[in-house]
Amino acid sequence: MLRAATVQFEPRPGAKEDNLARIEHFARAAAADGVQLVAFPEMSLLGYWHLTKRDAAYLHAVAEPDDGPAITRISALAAELHLGIGFGLLTARDGWLFNAYAVCLPDGTVHIHRKLHAFEHEAISSGSRYTVFDTPWDVRVGVLICYDNNLVENVRATALLGAQILLAPHQTGGTNSVSPHGMKPIPLSVWENRHADPAAAEEAFRGPNGREWLLRWLPSRAHDNGLFVVFSNGVGRDDDEVRTGNAMIIDPYGRILAESWAAADAMVTADLDLDLVPTSTGRRWLRARRPELYRPLTAEYGDEVDARTARFS
């Protein structure tokens, strides 16, 4: 068994200290509840959508190296609390910027995933490798950030590399999808009036632009690959969009173990029965694969585009 938690919260744009304080608040609450691994959202250190409107100089100014102050601080907190902590940030490496996710383990090790399909800003580059690692709890953990999870090949590859738990940090819900049946924006007034009209906020967050959209695909990633998915997300105002929270933990059969419908910062917790992984339907399907048939998956067809073009086209 492993006790895991996932957090939704509304980061303040560019306010590192405030956002670190929220991360520490929930990390301490998780540790007090016996949690061993807690996940925070994509770009939880800086906020997210406002970065799309900033220039490259600003992004370089707020980015941190892999051994920068934020990771150093959270790593020390992880050691103090005997807790694994995952959080999102913007990193700089050899002059390149990455939408990244750092998982700080209580033994002092840090694993950093760089988003494979970054689209937020032309100055942010995409990563080039999967992130799967061992932990002190004898369980392998993988990380995929937001859009990474939308491509089924990425989750399958992460499972094949041995991940039993997938951390899936997001900033989603209420996005202005160009697909006619995709997500659409949630009016800012729904969030701003959430205390006066909580029913309207809950309806929006649970509806087709929030939870209903997630349920079209997210549980299938867990089920088809036989792994736990720990989904964390922003909530509330994100520049000119509204994130829908819906923090949830899904088991290897695609069943939701815990979730939040709150229009507020929140954390949900679940005990993960790791014995479910090897006997799950998805793991049997993995063993039934015929790799010799899958050459079309690695062939180039001439219509491939970068993630930014795909996201906004």
Residue, then its C-alpha position, 0 to 999 in steps of 0.5 A: m500500500l502507498r498513501a498518495a494525495t493530489v492537490q488543486f490550488e490557484p497559484r498567484p501569477g509570478a508570486k513564487e513565495d506565495n505559491l511555495a507557501r501554499i505548497e508547504h501548507f498542503a505538504r505538511a497537511a499531507a504528511a500529518d495524514g500519513v501521505q507518502l507521495v503528494a502531487f501539485p499542479e503543472m507550473s504551480l510555482l509560477g502560475y501558468w497561462h499568464l506566461t503565454k503573454r510574457d516575453a522571452a526575457y521575462l521567462h528567462a528571468v523567472a526560470e530556475p536551474d535544476d539545483g535552484p532555490a525552489i527545488t532546494r527548498i522543496s527537497a529539504l521539506a521532503a526530507e523533513l516530512h519524509l514525504g515525496i513532493g512533486f511540483g511544477l516550475l519553469t527550468a533553464r538548462d544550457g540556455w533552454l527553457f522547459n516546462a518542468y516537474a520536479v519530484c523531490l523524494p525524502d532520501g534527497t534524490v530529485h527527478i525532473h521531467r521536462k514536458l514532451h509536448a510544450f506549446e505555451h510559448e515559442a521560447i519554451s522547448s519540449g523535452s526529449r525523454y520519459t521520466v520513470f524512477d524508483t522510489p523508497w517505497d519499492v514502487r516505480v513512478g512516472v511523470l507526464i505533464c498535461y498535454d503529454n497525457n493526451l497522446v496515448e503513446n506516452v502513457r503506454a511507453t511510461a507503463l512499459l518502462g515500469a511505472q506503476i503510478l503516473l503523476a499527471p500534473h495539469q493546468t486544464g479545464g475551461t480552455n478554448s478548444v478549437s475542436p467543436h466538441g472540445m472544452k470551451p471557456i468558463p466565464l470568469s464571473v462563475w469563479e468570481n461569484r462562487h461564494a454567492d452561487p456555489a451551485a453554478a460553480e459546481e455545475a461548471f466544474r463538473g460539466p463538459n468543460g471540466r470533469e466530463w471532459l476528463l472522464r472521456w479519456l483520463p480513466s482509460r489511460a489508467h485502465d489500458n496501461g494498468l497503472f494508478v493515475v494521480f491527477s493534479n490541476g490548477v483551480g480558479r482564475d488562470d489569467d483570462e481562463v478558469r481552471t476546474g480543479n477536479a483533482m482525482i486519483i484513479d486506480p489501474y481499473g480506471r475507477i476513481l478512488a478519490e476526487s474533489w468537486a470543490a471550487a477552491d483549493a483542495m487536497v484528496t487522498a487515497d490508499l493505493d493497493l499496489d497489488l492491483v497493478p500486476t493483475s489488472t486488465g491493462r497489464r494483461w493487455l501489455r503482455a499481449r502486445r505484438p511489437e512487430l506490428y507497430r512499425p506504423l507508430t514510429a513511421e513519419y507520414g509527413d503531416e507531423v507538426d510541433a506541439r504548439t502548432a498542433r495545440f492552436s491549429 
